[in-house]
Amino acid sequence: MKILIVDDEAPIRETLEMVLLGKGYAVVTAEDGPAAISAFERELPDVVILDVCLPQMSGIEVLRMLKKKHEQITVIMITAYHDMETTIQAMKEGAYEYIRKPIDVDELEIVIDKVAKNLRLVNRLEALITDISREYKADNIVGKSRAMQQVFKTIAMVSESRATVLIQGESGTGKELIAKAIHYNSPFRKEPFVPVNCSSLVETLLESELFGHERGAFTGAVCRKTGKIEQAASGTLLLDEIGDISSVLQVKLLRFLQEKEFDRVGGNERIKSAARIIAATNRDLLRLVEENRFREDLYFRLKVVEIHVPPLRERKEDIPLLVDHLLHKINIELHKKVTQIPKDVMDALIAYAWPGNVRELENLLTRAVVLSKGNVLLPDHIQDVFDHRRAYSRPAEIKPLCQVEMEHVRRALTETHWNKGRTCELLGISRPTLRDKIKKYNLHPSI
């Protein structure tokens, strides 16, 4: 840790320098304000010990300038004056601690030791956040398909804002992974990422989980509880399985999104929140809106930015990449070296329908690696895939229902030259449903 000592009295600078060097710290000194600013820019110290009374400019002015250059810098003020006004002003300007002259060396050492411990914790946290950010970079969400490339672009664009995001996709497609990628690539990555599974709790418990509750709000509420919204602070709150929340909670959530304020269950205090909301669901929210099971105004509040995560069966060109990526990760976790995949095994993985999507693929590969005795992934290790392939093999002329629907919608759009009103009449569907089909199947007009 490097410390900058700023004092116009040479004996004090020399004494402090000798004490701190003896503790193993790197030390730089300056005799006035301009010299302190120059030394700070040149040496980039971790801590500044700053005298209040300096020639040319006051210590408070120097403190203010240092904080403008580096808001998080730790500054310990020292002074011969004992007036409360100077103390209060220094603390308001961001001083970490305030020590009076004559300096008690033991007191200073205690403060410096505390600062050193805090810096170690901060550095550890910074390293952890950096590692997490690296783990959830869009580059680590694997896919070369056109649909996934669009997902990557949206992650990059939305990460820089606090816009509300709606992520839709089947179970196991990686919706939470995408939410984390948005959070950990944003300027707010140091703030909390708080996930809530809305389908795992009954309505009353979910309300308390989200908004918190006051003591005595209901039977069993023996103390105040902080809700997930409050815990998210200025970070991200992920509302997973948002399509499962009750109509009552939909109203309360809508009010929160509109006002960015909430109150705990049983409480009257209005609490502000700067948390970004990301909602995720494996259900068709638009269809739920059309069926009057989900509020339309809440739907539009949530889908300021919308991300549709395609199922694995619709991006089969990504399967070899995913297998390679997941095997690398699994080998590290299990201390194995399964790296060889025969062609018939890869062909079976590509042909399989993957109802459980990427999660199912990862689970299957994990089991295969556990069972493997060498470095080759054998058919026996993924027997379920081969069995399923044989059991559900079908004549070549029979197509999957989703493929038939996609071709039918595409043909209708082509027939009407992409006139969406006429296409809806032909298909007997609403415009929102047509928009949903176009997005689902990634359809585009022919050029």
C-alpha positions in Angstrom: 0.0 0.0 0.0 1.3 3.5 -0.9 0.7 6.5 1.3 1.1 10.2 0.5 1.9 12.4 3.5 1.0 16.1 3.0 2.2 18.5 5.7 4.0 21.9 5.6 6.1 20.9 8.7 9.1 18.9 7.8 9.5 17.2 11.2 6.0 15.9 11.1 6.5 14.6 7.5 9.8 12.9 8.5 8.3 11.3 11.7 5.3 9.9 9.9 7.4 8.7 7.0 9.7 6.8 9.4 6.8 5.2 11.2 5.0 4.1 8.1 8.2 2.9 6.3 8.8 0.8 9.4 5.3 -0.8 9.0 6.3 -1.8 5.5 4.3 0.8 3.5 5.6 2.8 0.5 5.7 6.5 1.4 5.6 9.7 -0.7 5.6 13.2 0.9 4.5 16.8 -0.2 4.8 20.1 1.6 1.9 22.0 0.2 -1.3 21.8 -1.9 0.1 22.0 -5.4 2.9 19.6 -4.6 0.3 17.2 -3.1 -1.8 17.3 -6.3 1.2 16.7 -8.5 2.5 13.8 -6.3 -1.0 12.3 -6.3 -1.2 12.3 -10.1 2.3 11.0 -10.4 2.3 8.3 -7.7 -1.4 7.3 -7.5 -1.3 6.5 -3.7 -3.9 4.4 -2.0 -4.1 6.6 1.1 -3.5 10.4 1.6 -2.6 11.8 5.1 -3.5 15.4 4.7 -3.0 18.4 7.0 -5.9 20.9 7.1 -3.7 24.0 7.4 -1.4 24.3 4.3 0.2 27.2 2.5 -1.2 28.4 -0.9 -4.4 26.3 -0.6 -6.2 24.7 2.4 -6.3 21.0 3.1 -10.1 21.1 2.6 -9.5 22.5 -1.0 -6.9 19.8 -1.6 -9.3 17.1 -0.3 -12.0 18.4 -2.7 -9.7 18.3 -5.7 -8.5 14.8 -4.8 -12.0 13.5 -4.6 -12.8 15.0 -8.0 -9.8 13.1 -9.5 -10.6 9.9 -7.6 -13.8 9.6 -5.7 -12.8 6.5 -3.8 -9.4 7.7 -2.5 -9.0 7.3 1.2 -8.0 10.6 2.9 -7.1 10.9 6.6 -7.2 14.6 7.8 -4.8 15.9 10.5 -5.0 19.3 12.2 -3.9 21.3 15.2 -7.3 22.9 15.4 -10.1 21.4 17.5 -13.1 23.2 16.1 -16.1 21.1 15.2 -16.9 23.1 12.1 -13.7 22.0 10.3 -14.2 18.4 11.4 -17.8 18.4 10.0 -16.7 20.1 6.7 -13.8 17.6 6.2 -16.2 14.6 6.8 -18.8 16.1 4.5 -16.2 16.4 1.7 -15.4 12.7 2.0 -12.5 12.4 4.6 -12.2 8.9 5.9 -10.9 9.9 9.3 -9.9 13.0 11.3 -6.8 12.9 13.7 -5.7 15.9 15.8 -2.2 17.1 16.5 0.0 16.3 18.3 -0.5 13.0 16.5 -0.8 9.9 18.6 1.2 7.4 16.5 -0.7 4.4 18.0 -4.0 6.0 16.9 -2.7 6.6 13.4 -1.4 3.0 13.1 -4.8 1.7 14.1 -6.5 3.9 11.4 -4.0 2.9 8.8 -4.3 -0.8 9.6 -8.1 -0.5 9.3 -7.7 1.2 5.9 -5.3 -1.5 4.7 -7.9 -4.2 5.7 -10.7 -2.3 3.9 -8.5 -2.0 0.7 -7.7 -5.7 0.8 -11.4 -6.5 1.0 -12.2 -4.0 -1.8 -9.5 -5.4 -4.0 -10.7 -8.9 -3.4 -14.3 -7.8 -4.3 -13.0 -6.0 -7.4 -11.2 -9.2 -8.5 -14.3 -11.3 -7.8 -16.5 -8.9 -9.8 -13.9 -8.9 -12.7 -14.0 -12.7 -12.7 -17.8 -12.8 -12.7 -18.0 -10.1 -15.4 -15.5 -12.2 -17.5 -17.7 -15.4 -16.9 -20.8 -13.6 -18.0 -19.5 -11.8 -21.0 -21.7 -12.2 -24.1 -18.7 -14.0 -25.7 -19.2 -16.8 -23.2 -22.8 -17.4 -24.3 -22.1 -19.7 -27.1 -23.7 -19.5 -30.5 -23.0 -18.6 -34.1 -26.6 -18.9 -35.4 -28.3 -15.8 -36.6 -30.8 -15.8 -33.7 -28.1 -16.0 -31.1 -26.0 -13.2 -32.8 -29.1 -11.0 -32.4 -29.3 -11.9 -28.7 -25.6 -10.9 -28.3 -26.3 -7.5 -30.0 -29.2 -6.8 -27.8 -27.2 -7.6 -24.6 -24.5 -5.2 -25.7 -27.0 -2.4 -26.4 -29.1 -2.8 -23.3 -26.2 -3.3 -20.9 -25.3 0.4 -20.9 -28.8 1.5 -19.7 -31.2 0.8 -16.9 -34.0 -0.1 -19.3 -36.4 -2.9 -18.2 -35.8 -6.1 -20.2 -38.2 -9.0 -20.9 -36.4 -12.3 -21.7 -38.7 -15.0 -23.2 -37.7 -18.6 -24.0 -38.3 -22.2 -23.1 -37.0 -23.7 -19.9 -33.3 -24.5 -20.0 -32.4 -22.0 -22.8 -30.3 -19.8 -20.5 -32.5 -16.9 -19.6 -30.8 -16.3 -16.3 -27.4 -16.5 -18.0 -28.4 -13.7 -20.3 -29.8 -11.6 -17.4 -26.4 -12.0 -15.7 -24.6 -11.0 -18.9 -26.6 -7.8 -19.0 -25.9 -7.0 -15.4 -22.2 -7.8 -15.2 -21.5 -5.9 -18.4 -23.3 -2.8 -17.2 -21.8 0.2 -15.4 -23.8 -1.1 -12.3 -21.9 -4.4 -12.2 -20.7 -3.7 -8.6 -24.2 -3.5 -7.4 -26.1 -6.6 -6.4 -27.7 -9.1 -8.8 -30.8 -10.5 -7.1 -32.8 -13.3 -8.7 -36.3 -14.2 -7.6 -38.2 -17.3 -8.8 -41.8 -16.1 -8.9 -43.3 -19.5 -9.4 -41.7 -21.1 -6.3 -43.7 -19.1 -3.7 -47.4 -18.6 -3.0 -48.8 -15.0 -3.5 -48.6 -13.8 0.1 -45.0 -15.1 0.5 -43.9 -13.7 -2.9 -45.2 -10.3 -2.0 -43.2 -10.3 1.3 -40.2 -11.7 -0.6 -40.3 -8.8 -3.1 -41.3 -5.9 -1.0 -40.3 -7.0 2.5 -42.6 -6.6 5.5 -42.8 -4.8 8.8 -42.9 -6.5 12.2 -46.4 -7.7 13.0 -47.6 -7.3 9.4 -49.0 -10.8 9.6 -48.9 -13.9 11.8 -45.2 -15.0 12.0 -43.8 -11.6 11.1 -41.7 -11.3 14.3 -39.3 -8.8 12.9 -38.9 -6.4 9.9 -37.7 -8.2 6.7 -35.9 -6.4 3.8 -37.4 -7.4 0.5 -35.5 -8.4 -2.7 -36.2 -5.0 -4.4 -34.5 -3.3 -1.5 -31.6 -5.8 -1.5 -31.0 -5.1 -5.2 -30.3 -1.4 -4.3 -29.0 0.2 -7.6 -28.3 -3.2 -9.2 -30.5 -5.7 -11.0 -33.6 -7.6 -9.9 -34.4 -10.7 -12.0 -38.0 -11.7 -11.8 -37.9 -15.3 -13.2 -41.1 -17.0 -14.3 -42.9 -13.6 -14.3 -45.9 -15.1 -16.1 -46.9 -17.0 -13.0 -47.6 -14.1 -10.7 -51.1 -13.4 -9.5 -53.3 -10.5 -10.7 -52.9 -8.8 -7.3 -49.2 -8.9 -7.5 -49.3 -7.7 -11.1 -51.0 -4.5 -9.9 -48.4 -3.9 -7.2 -45.5 -4.6 -9.5 -46.9 -2.3 -12.2 -47.2 0.5 -9.5 -43.5 -0.1 -8.6 -42.4 0.1 -12.2 -44.3 3.3 -12.8 -43.3 5.1 -9.6 -40.0 3.4 -8.7 -41.3 3.4 -5.1 -42.8 0.8 -2.9 -43.7 0.1 0.7 -43.2 -3.0 2.8 -46.1 -5.2 3.6 -47.8 -3.6 6.7 -45.7 -0.5 6.3 -46.5 3.2 5.4 -42.9 4.4 4.5 -42.4 4.9 0.8 -39.0 3.5 -0.2 -37.4 4.6 -3.5 -35.5 2.1 -5.7 -33.1 2.5 -8.6 -33.0 -1.2 -9.3 -33.2 -2.3 -12.9 -35.9 -4.9 -13.5 -35.2 -7.9 -15.8 -38.2 -10.3 -16.2 -37.9 -13.8 -17.6 -40.5 -16.3 -18.6 -41.0 -19.6 -20.4 -44.6 -18.7 -21.1 -46.1 -16.7 -24.0 -46.9 -13.5 -22.2 -48.6 -12.0 -25.3 -51.0 -15.0 -25.4 -51.6 -14.6 -21.6 -52.5 -10.9 -22.3 -54.9 -11.9 -25.1 -56.5 -14.4 -22.7 -56.8 -11.7 -20.0 -54.5 -13.6 -17.6 -51.8 -11.0 -17.7 -52.1 -7.3 -17.6 -51.4 -5.6 -20.9 -50.1 -2.4 -19.3 -47.6 -4.5 -17.2 -46.6 -6.5 -20.3 -45.6 -3.3 -22.1 -43.9 -1.9 -19.0 -41.7 -5.1 -18.9 -40.9 -5.3 -22.6 -39.2 -2.0 -23.0 -36.5 -4.2 -24.5 -37.4 -7.8 -25.5 -35.1 -10.7 -26.0 -36.3 -14.0 -27.4 -34.0 -16.9 -26.7 -34.5 -19.6 -29.3 -34.8 -23.3 -28.2 -31.8 -25.5 -29.0 -33.7 -27.5 -31.7 -34.0 -24.2 -33.7 -30.3 -23.5 -33.6 -28.7 -26.9 -34.2 -25.7 -25.3 -35.9 -24.7 -24.2 -32.4 -24.7 -27.7 -30.9 -21.1 -28.6 -31.8 -19.9 -25.3 -30.3 -22.0 -25.8 -27.2 -20.7 -29.3 -26.7 -17.1 -28.1 -27.0 -17.7 -25.3 -24.6 -19.6 -27.4 -22.0 -17.2 -30.3 -22.2 -14.3 -27.8 -21.4 -16.2 -26.5 -18.4 -17.2 -30.0 -17.1 -13.7 -31.4 -17.5 -12.4 -28.6 -15.3 -15.0 -29.1 -12.7 -14.7 -32.9 -12.6 -10.9 -33.1 -13.2 -11.4 -35.2 -16.4 -10.1 -35.1 -19.9 -13.0 -36.2 -22.2 -12.2 -34.3 -25.4 -12.8 -36.8 -28.3 -16.3 -37.0 -29.8 -16.9 -39.6 -32.6 -19.0 -38.5 -35.6 -21.9 -40.8 -34.8 -22.1 -39.3 -31.3 -22.1 -35.8 -32.5 -24.7 -36.6 -35.2 -27.0 -38.1 -32.5 -26.6 -34.9 -30.4 -27.4 -32.7 -33.4 -30.5 -34.9 -34.4 -32.0 -35.0 -30.9 -34.9 -32.6 -30.2 -33.6 -31.3 -26.8 -36.9 -30.6 -25.0 -34.8 -29.5 -22.0 -32.6 -27.3 -24.2 -29.0 -26.3 -23.1 -29.6 -27.3 -19.5 -30.5 -30.8 -20.7 -27.4 -30.9 -22.9 -25.2 -29.9 -20.0 -26.7 -32.5 -17.7 -26.3 -35.2 -20.3 -22.7 -34.3 -21.0 -21.9 -34.1 -17.2 -23.2 -37.7 -16.7 -21.3 -38.9 -19.8 -18.1 -37.4 -18.5 -18.6 -39.0 -15.1 -19.2 -42.4 -16.7 -16.3 -42.1 -19.2 -13.1 -44.0 -18.4 -11.0 -42.5 -21.1 -10.9 -39.3 -23.2 -13.6 -40.4 -25.7 -17.3 -39.7 -25.4 -18.8 -43.1 -26.4 -22.4 -43.8 -27.6 -22.9 -45.9 -24.4 -22.4 -42.7 -22.4 -25.4 -40.9 -24.1 -27.6 -44.0 -24.7 -30.7 -42.1 -23.9 -30.2 -39.9 -26.9 -29.8 -42.9 -29.2 -32.8 -44.7 -27.6 -34.9 -41.5 -28.0 -33.7 -41.2 -31.6 -34.8 -44.8 -32.4 -38.1 -44.5 -30.5 -39.1 -41.3 -32.2 -37.7 -41.7 -35.6 -40.3 -40.8 -38.2 -40.8 -41.1 -41.9 -38.9 -38.4 -43.9 -42.1 -37.0 -45.3 -43.5 -36.2 -41.9 -42.2 -32.8 -40.6 -42.3 -31.5 -37.0 -45.3 -29.4 -36.3 -43.3 -26.2 -35.6 -41.6 -26.6 -39.0 -45.0 -26.9 -40.7 -46.3 -23.8 -38.9 -43.2 -21.8 -39.8 -43.5 -22.8 -43.5 -47.2 -22.0 -43.5 -46.7 -18.5 -42.0 -43.8 -17.8 -44.4 -45.9 -18.8 -47.4 -48.8 -16.6 -46.2 -46.5 -13.6 -45.9 -45.0 -14.3 -49.3 -48.4 -14.6 -50.9 -49.4 -11.2 -49.4 -46.0 -9.5 -50.2 -45.7 -9.1 -46.4 -48.9 -7.2 -46.0 -49.5 -8.0 -42.4 -53.2 -7.1 -42.3 -54.0 -9.4 -45.2 -51.7 -12.1 -43.8 -53.7 -12.0 -40.5 -57.0 -12.4 -42.4 -55.5 -15.4 -44.4 -54.3 -17.1 -41.2 -57.2 -16.1 -39.0 -54.9 -14.6 -36.3 -54.4 -11.2 -34.6 -51.6 -8.8 -35.5 -49.8 -9.4 -32.1 -49.9 -13.2 -32.7 -48.5 -12.7 -36.2 -45.7 -10.5 -34.8 -45.0 -13.2 -32.3 -44.8 -15.9 -35.0 -42.4 -13.7 -37.1 -40.1 -13.2 -34.2 -40.4 -16.8 -33.0 -39.3 -18.2 -36.4 -37.0 -15.3 -37.2 -38.7 -14.6 -40.5 -37.6 -11.9 -42.9 -38.9 -10.6 -46.3 -37.0 -12.0 -49.3 -34.8 -9.4 -51.0 
